[in-house]
Amino acid sequence: MSRLRLPDLHRVAPDVGAPPPPPTPVRAVAILLTRRQFLRALGAAGVVAATPWTRATRAWAARRGRFFTGAERRTLAALVDTIIPPDADPGAADLGVVDYIERLLTAFEHRVPTLYAGGPFSGRNPFIDYDTGTPSRRRPRNQFRHFVAPSNLQALYWRWQIHGTDGLSSDERARVAPLDAQLGGPLSGLRTVYRDGLAQLDALARTEAGKPFAKLDPDTRSHVRDLAAQRFPLDARRGQRFIGIVAGHTFEGAFAAPEYGGNRRGRGWAMIGLEGDSQPLGYALYARADDAMHERADHPLSTPNPAEVAGPTPLSAYADAIQQFIVATTSGLPEGC
């Protein structure tokens, strides 16, 4: 970007025979803006000024196999922490939700798309000792780490979701054209949804609070998030606004198998009392010694769980808050979605 300069006045040849012109009076022009107008202008200026840097940082991120720039990652981390905030337990960002979302958006940049984890076992549980009907010391290898190649139809569906109609090849666009026509037009890819949504969220934060979203305090972030949930345009094809889409991916990333990038070290499962995948151990263990199945004392099948003998465990305040957030972000969806 070239730097703006004042005219080089010393290079203009003076009219020697003419008297010097009177000095031009300098007028102070007062521009009165309201606080909101000033913040809106500041936000717009920040977006314009950041554009060249954004292109460069996006290219740098792509060379490192990433989708988000550093600024986008910080914005997204702050946003997902308004959905599952940190307290005594880790928040969504610490659970790896940003990595989960980025792995989804870059799924086709891997030799085998990172869409379907393999199996059948992750190694988180041991084999059964069939002689005694107890857990053995042997564990299978983690086969979840090796992703399974999608079928042609599955690959087309996910490329369509991630890259949008415009990101497909001409042959693929022809295949989805009847669906696009039936469902209301071309589908915007999730990469575009996230790129535009994060930029709009930062612009809204600057307008409302004069700072990027990631630099706001937690209460102001939640306020700006709620404004975005109301004001951002509806993705007609998905029936959700940006915040609702992020909320869905946040819960997926926090509680899905860790091999998808989130739920680091299974801490999301631990937070809500889940063990995750239970095989090959399972809950009913066969013993050759008496030719019978034995229930695990910590997870009986024929009687209530030990923690729920007196009745179902009530929701904690934290779990209730998550439930209420899900209700709030999905209440406007058409019936059946």
C-alpha positions, -999 to +999 in steps of 0.1 A: +000+000+000+015+033-010+019+060+016-001+092+012+021+123+009+015+160+008+025+178-024+062+185-028+057+223-026+094+231-028+095+217-064+069+242-077+087+271-094+076+303-077+064+333-097+093+356-089+076+389-100+044+384-080+041+392-043+038+362-021+003+351-015-012+356+019-010+326+041-040+304+038-058+303+072-060+269+088-095+261+099-102+236+126-131+215+114-150+200+143-165+166+135-190+157+161-198+120+163-218+101+188-200+073+207-218+047+186-209+064+153-173+067+164-170+031+173-187+020+141-163+041+121-134+027+141-146-008+135-149-002+097-114+014+096-100-016+114-115-040+089-101-020+060-067-017+076-065-054+084-074-066+049-038-069+035-026-086+067-055-110+066-046-122+031-010-127+041-018-145+074-044-166+057-018-177+031+007-184+060-020-205+078-027-225+047+009-233+042+009-247+077-021-269+070-045-246+089-076-228+079-080-201+105-056-172+109-042-165+144-067-137+148-096-159+137-085-186+161-085-162+190-119-149+181-133-184+177-117-195+210-133-166+228-167-173+212-168-210+220-159-202+256-191-182+258-210-214+250-191-237+274-172-213+297-143-223+318-147-226+356-136-255+378-138-275+345-122-266+312-140-244+288-146-252+251-113-237+240-093-257+264-112-288+253-099-283+218-131-272+201-112-248+178-090-277+166-121-298+161-138-272+139-106-266+120-101-303+114-136-304+099-130-275+076-097-289+064-109-325+062-101-328+025-066-315+028-055-348+043-046-379+023-076-396+038-103-371+047-107-367+085-144-374+085-149-410+098-126-423+125-117-460+122-122-487+147-134-509+162-113-500+192-096-469+206-074-485+232-091-466+260-105-498+274-088-532+279-097-566+266-117-590+288-099-618+307-123-645+297-110-670+323-120-648+352-145-624+337-125-593+347-106-566+328-073-578+315-040-559+312-040-561+275-053-532+254-059-529+217-041-503+195-059-471+189-075-477+156-097-446+158-066-426+148-067-441+113-096-425+094-117-445+069-120-432+034-155-420+026-175-434-003-179-412-034-214-401-023-202-393+013-172-374-001-195-353-024-218-345+005-190-333+028-172-313+001-206-297-006-211-289+031-175-277+037-167-259+004-202-250-008-216-253-042-191-228-057-162-249-043-173-281-062-160-292-096-183-286-126-193-323-126-201-322-089-221-289-093-242-306-120-249-335-096-261-312-068-279-287-090-313-303-087-310-302-049-298-266-049-328-257-070-352-276-048-337-263-015-335-226-024-302-219-042-265-226-039-252-238-006-226-216+012-197-237+024-189-239+061-155-224+054-172-193+041-197-193+069-169-193+095-147-168+077-176-143+072-192-149+106-160-143+126-153-111+107-188-099+113-185-108+150-153-088+153-170-059+135-200-061+158-177-061+189-159-030+177-192-013+170-206-022+204-176-021+226-147-006+207-125-037+208-120-070+189-142-098+203-113-117+218-103-087+239-137-082+255-144-093+291-165-124+294-198-106+302-194-082+272-185-112+250-218-129+260-237-097+253-222-093+218-228-131+211-264-127+220-267-096+197-251-117+169-275-145+175-304-121+169-290-099+141-268-120+119-285-133+087-302-166+087-285-194+067-317-205+049-302-238+038-292-248+073-320-230+091-296-214+116-276-183+122-239-183+126-240-185+164-263-216+162-239-233+138-210-226+161-229-239+191-236-272+174-200-277+165-189-266+200-209-294+216-197-319+190-160-309+195-163-310+233-179-344+236-170-364+204-141-389+204-108-371+209-094-383+176-116-357+158-095-329+174-116-319+205-124-334+239-087-333+248-077-363+269-113-372+273-119-342+297-152-334+280-165-368+288-152-366+324-169-333+329-203-348+323-197-383+337-192-403+305-166-429+299-167-427+261-164-457+240-166-488+261-154-516+239-138-542+239-144-544+276-181-536+277-203-539+307-212-576+309-180-598+312-181-635+303-161-659+325-152-694+314-147-705+351-185-706+357-197-701+321-216-670+331-218-633+324-208-609+352-219-573+355-194-547+363-200-534+398-193-498+387-218-501+358-244-527+365-269-535+338-298-550+357-299-526+386-297-488+388-263-471+386-248-468+421-252-430+420-289-432+411-302-457+435-324-430+451-335-418+417-321-400+386-293-376+393-307-341+388-290-317+364-263-295+378-266-258+374-239-260+347-257-288+328-290-269+331-273-238+316-261-258+286-295-273+281-311-238+282-286-225+257-295-254+233-332-246+237-325-209+231-304-214+200-328-240+184-362-225+193-365-207+160-359-238+139-387-252+118-404-282+133-387-314+124-352-299+120 
